[in-house]
Amino acid sequence: YNNALLAFESNTFDKKRGEANEYVQEGDHIRGILNTIEYDNLYMRKATDPEDIKNGVVKKIGFNTNRKTKQDMVDNFIVVFEDDKFIDPDERFYAEAFIYVQRDDGSYGNKEGKDNHDDIFMSDMIAALISNDMPIPSITTERTEEIHHGTINESYY
């Protein structure tokens, strides 16, 4: 993937629940993935939990999806989408976006219904938000020449 940034969604990986402050385990498969993956360019976020900071943890793997970050994602995505700064060629994205709503309790998610999903839409919103902190992509002449060894046009094939 040309060393592309890989951003896991971490919505249960380090989420505490209950009075015992136990970590949520069900639905969490990121540990298994991280134990087998051989890839270095992973998205890291700043640690915010006082206990983590006290123990010297300053960064954590993955984008943590929670009530606050969902609001940030939605606010950002409204701007980038309306300004035509984000386009997804996958038609499933638009189907998911069409059913993504703010619920009566203020939370966000897809409308309840059979086979309703928001995975593609969520991935795109996360990508749009974290890309704000990344350099703007560009094509360099060096890389093009390295790959193609000169100019390629349709007569090349």
C-alpha positions in Angstrom: 0.0 0.0 0.0 3.0 2.3 -0.5 3.3 2.8 3.2 -0.2 4.3 3.5 -1.4 5.2 7.0 -3.5 2.4 8.4 -6.1 3.7 10.9 -8.0 1.1 12.9 -11.3 2.2 14.5 -10.9 1.6 18.2 -14.4 1.8 19.6 -14.1 -1.0 22.2 -10.4 -1.8 22.4 -9.6 0.4 25.4 -13.1 1.3 26.6 -13.7 0.9 30.3 -17.1 0.1 31.7 -18.7 -0.3 35.1 -17.5 0.5 38.6 -14.6 -2.0 38.4 -13.2 -0.1 35.4 -12.8 -3.3 33.5 -12.0 -3.1 29.8 -14.6 -4.1 27.3 -13.6 -7.3 25.6 -16.5 -8.5 23.4 -16.3 -7.4 19.8 -12.7 -6.5 20.1 -10.4 -8.1 17.6 -7.7 -5.5 17.3 -5.3 -7.4 19.7 -5.3 -10.4 17.4 -4.8 -8.2 14.3 -1.9 -6.3 16.0 -0.2 -9.5 17.0 -0.1 -10.8 13.4 0.3 -7.6 11.4 3.7 -6.6 10.1 3.1 -3.0 9.2 4.6 0.1 10.8 2.6 3.1 9.6 -0.3 2.8 12.0 -2.4 5.8 13.1 -1.7 6.8 16.7 -3.7 9.2 18.8 -2.7 11.0 22.0 -3.5 9.2 25.2 -5.9 11.1 27.3 -6.7 8.7 30.2 -4.9 10.0 33.3 -4.0 6.4 34.3 -2.3 5.8 30.9 -0.4 9.1 31.1 0.7 8.3 34.6 2.0 5.0 33.4 4.0 6.6 30.5 1.6 5.8 27.7 1.5 8.9 25.5 0.1 7.4 22.3 -2.5 4.7 21.5 -3.2 2.8 18.3 -6.3 3.6 16.4 -9.0 6.2 16.2 -11.2 6.1 19.2 -14.8 6.4 18.2 -17.0 7.7 21.0 -19.8 10.3 21.5 -17.4 13.3 21.3 -15.3 12.1 18.3 -18.5 11.2 16.4 -19.7 14.8 16.8 -16.2 16.0 15.6 -16.4 13.6 12.6 -19.9 14.7 11.6 -19.1 18.4 12.0 -15.9 18.0 9.9 -17.6 15.8 7.3 -20.4 18.3 6.7 -17.8 20.9 5.7 -15.6 18.6 3.5 -18.5 17.0 1.8 -20.3 20.3 1.0 -17.0 21.8 -0.2 -16.5 18.8 -2.6 -13.3 17.9 -0.8 -14.3 14.2 -0.3 -15.8 11.9 -2.9 -16.2 8.2 -2.6 -16.8 6.3 -5.8 -18.5 3.4 -3.9 -22.3 3.8 -4.2 -22.7 2.0 -0.8 -21.2 5.0 0.8 -24.1 7.2 -0.3 -26.7 4.6 0.7 -25.2 4.5 4.2 -24.9 8.3 4.4 -28.6 8.6 3.5 -29.6 6.6 6.5 -27.1 8.1 9.0 -29.0 10.3 11.5 -28.8 12.1 14.7 -31.1 10.3 17.1 -33.5 11.8 19.7 -30.9 11.3 22.5 -28.3 13.3 20.5 -26.3 10.2 19.5 -25.4 9.4 15.8 -25.8 6.3 13.9 -27.7 4.6 11.0 -31.4 4.3 11.1 -32.6 1.1 12.7 -33.6 -1.5 10.1 -32.8 -4.8 8.5 -29.3 -4.8 6.9 -28.6 -1.1 7.7 -24.9 -0.5 8.1 -22.7 2.5 8.5 -19.2 0.9 8.2 -18.2 2.6 5.0 -19.6 5.9 6.0 -17.8 5.8 9.4 -14.5 4.8 7.7 -14.8 7.8 5.3 -15.7 10.2 8.1 -12.7 9.0 10.2 -10.4 9.3 7.1 -11.7 12.8 6.4 -11.1 13.9 10.0 -7.6 12.4 10.6 -6.4 13.6 7.1 -6.8 17.2 8.4 -3.5 16.6 10.2 -1.7 15.1 7.3 0.2 16.7 4.4 -1.8 17.3 1.2 -1.1 14.4 -1.2 1.0 15.1 -4.3 2.6 13.2 -7.1 6.3 13.7 -7.3 8.2 13.4 -10.6 10.8 11.2 -8.9 8.2 8.6 -7.9 6.5 8.6 -11.3 9.8 8.1 -13.1 10.8 5.3 -10.7 7.7 3.4 -11.4 7.2 4.0 -15.1 10.8 4.7 -16.3 9.5 7.5 -18.5 6.2 8.6 -19.9 3.5 6.0 -20.4 0.5 6.5 -22.7 -2.0 4.2 -24.3 0.4 3.1 -27.0 2.7 1.7 -24.3 0.2 -1.1 -23.7 
